[in-house]
Amino acid sequence: MIRNVLYTIFIVMAISCNTSKNAAGGATHGNNPTENTTTAPMAAAKNTTTSKSAWGELLGEACRQINMENICLSPLSVQLALSMITNGAEGITKKEICQAMQIGNDANKHYRDFLDNLDNKYCELKIANSIWIKEKFGVKQEFIDTNKMFFDAQVEKTEFNDTAVERINNWCKEKTNGKIPSIIERFNENDRMLLLNALYFKAAWHKPFKENNTANKKFTTERGEEITVPTMMMRSNELFYKDDVLAITSKRLQFGYNMLFVLPNEGVRCEEAAVHLANNLDVYLKNMEVCNLTLSLPKFKTEFSRSLKPILEELGIKRAFSNKAQFNGISDDPLFISDIIHKTYIDVNEKGTEAAAVTAMITGLLSMRAPQIEIMTLDRPFIYAIVKEDNNEVIFTGKIGNPSIK
C-alpha cells in the first residue's frame, strides 16, 4: 500500500443571534475545544504586513496559548471561512477580520481562481464549503449568492435539531473522506447559522523514504522527556538553508506542493521560529540551495481539535465575537460569531511515487556544481508547512513536539 502525506482540515463557524449584552457560546462540539488552553501575553509585536506573515502569527499564537505538544492548522481553511463571512460583514468588524488574516479586497476573485485551478491529477486537494441556516431565519440573498458564486458554497435551510446534527456530521465525514466523522453534538438556542469549510489533502512524496531505513531513534519532547520513536532517514539532494535562528529544508510532494521542515536552533522556541519564518519566508526560500542532505524525520500522525476564538481575538478580531458585531450584510437581525472550531488530521510516513519530469529538472540543477553535504536531524520539536509551489501560499502548518502522540 502506498503511503502518503495525508492532511484533513475542518472548520466550523457558529453564527448566533445576539439576544443579550454578553455574547454566549454557540453550537456544542466534541472534544471540549477550549480545554487545556491558557492565554499568554504576546512575545513580540505582531507583523501582519504581508499575507504570508498571517500564517506565522496564527501558528505562533496557537503555540503560545494551547498547552499541547502537537498542533495542526490550515491558514487556508481559516482564510476561506473568514472570507466567506466578510461578504456579510461591515465597518470595524470587517476591517478587523481582513487585517488579522490579510484578506484583501479581491479575496472573492482570488479564491474563485484558486478553486478553478485546483489540479488533482497527481495529488488530492479537495475543498468544500457549506452554510447551514436555521429554518425561518432570514438571510439576505446577496450574501448567499456571493458565497455560492465565489466559494461554491452549498446552502441548506433546516430545523436545528438532532436530524440536522446528523446531516451536518455526515457532510463532514463525506468531505474529509471519513477522517473527521463528526463536528457538532447539538445546537444551542441562539444558533442561527453554521458556516463550514472542509479541506482534504493527500499527496505522495516525490522521493519516498525507504521503509528499511526507518528505525527507532531518540526524540526529546517539548516537555523535556526523552522518548524513542520510529524515524525515517534519507540521504538525497534537497534544498536546505540554515542561519542563527533555524534550519530549513524543502521536500517535494508530487506536482505543485512542497513540505517545509523547520528545526529551530537550540534556545529558540517554535512559536518564535514560526513568526520569524513567516515574516521572512521569501528570503529563506530564495536562499535555500541544493545540498547532499541526510534528513532524519520522525513518522507522525496527529489529530487536533480546538476553538480558534481566543487565538483570533488576540490577533485582533474582537468585534465579530461581541455584541457590537456588524453583520448587517447577512441579516437585519443582530448576529455575532459564537465560536470558530478547527479540526485537523495529519499522517506523514514513508512512501510515494517519483515524478520523472521533476527529477529531470533537479538533475539539471545539480549538474552545475557539486552539492554541499549537510545533516538535518529532527530529534526535538520542529515546525512543518505545506506550500503551493507556484506562489508559496501556505496551505497547512503545524508543530510537532511529541511524535508519539496520535
C-alpha positions, 0 to 999 in steps of 0.5 A: 500500500502506498503511503502518503502525506495525508492532511484533513482540515475542518472548520466550523463557524457558529453564527448566533443571534445576539439576544443579550449584552454578553455574547454566549457560546454557540453550537456544542462540539466534541472534544471540549475545544477550549480545554487545556488552553491558557492565554499568554501575553504576546512575545513580540509585536505582531507583523501582519504586513504581508499575507504570508506573515498571517500564517506565522502569527496564527501558528505562533499564537496557537503555540503560545496559548494551547498547552499541547505538544502537537498542533495542526492548522490550515491558514487556508481553511481559516482564510476561506471561512473568514472570507466567506463571512466578510461578504456579510460583514461591515465597518470595524468588524470587517476591517478587523477580520481582513487585517488579522488574516490579510484578506484583501479586497479581491479575496472573492476573485482570488479564491474563485481562481484558486478553486478553478485551478485546483489540479488533482491529477497527481495529488488530492486537494479537495475543498468544500464549503457549506452554510447551514441556516436555521429554518425561518431565519432570514438571510439576505440573498446577496450574501448567499449568492456571493458565497455560492458564486465565489466559494461554491458554497452549498446552502441548506435551510433546516430545523436545528435539531438532532436530524440536522446534527446528523446531516451536518456530521455526515457532510463532514465525514463525506468531505474529509473522506471519513477522517473527521466523522463528526463536528457538532453534538447539538445546537444551542438556542441562539444558533442561527447559522453554521458556516463550514469549510472542509479541506482534504489533502493527500499527496505522495512524496516525490522521493519516498523514504525507504521503509528499511531505513526507518528505525527507532531513534531518540526524540526529546519532547517539548516537555523535556522527556526523552522518548524513542520513536520510529524515524525515517532517514534519507540521504538525497539532494534537497534544498536546505538553508540554515542561519542563527535562528533555524534550519530549513529544508524543502521536500517535494510532494508530487506536482505543485506542493512542497513540505517545509521542515523547520528545526529551530536552533537550540534556545529558540522556541517554535512559536518564535521560529514560526513568526520569524519564518513567516515574516521572512519566508521569501528570503529563506526560500530564495536562499535555500540551495541544493545540498547532499542532505541526510534528513532524519524525520520522525513518522507522525500522525496527529489529530487536533481539535480546538476553538480558534476564538481566543487565538483570533481575538488576540490577533485582533478580531474582537468585534465579530465575537461581541455584541457590537458585531456588524453583520448587517450584510447577512441579516437585519437581525443582530448576529455575532460569531459564537465560536470558530472550531478547527479540526485537523488530521495529519499522517506523514510516513514513508512512501510515494511515487517519483515524478520523472519530469521533476527529477529531470529538472533537479538533475539539471540543477545539480549538474552545475556544481557539486552539492554541499553535504549537510545533516538535518536531524529532527530529534526535538520539536520542529515546525512543518508547512505545506506550500503551493509551489507556484506562489508559496501560499501556505496551505497547512502548518503545524508543530510537532513536539511529541511524535508519539502522540496520535 
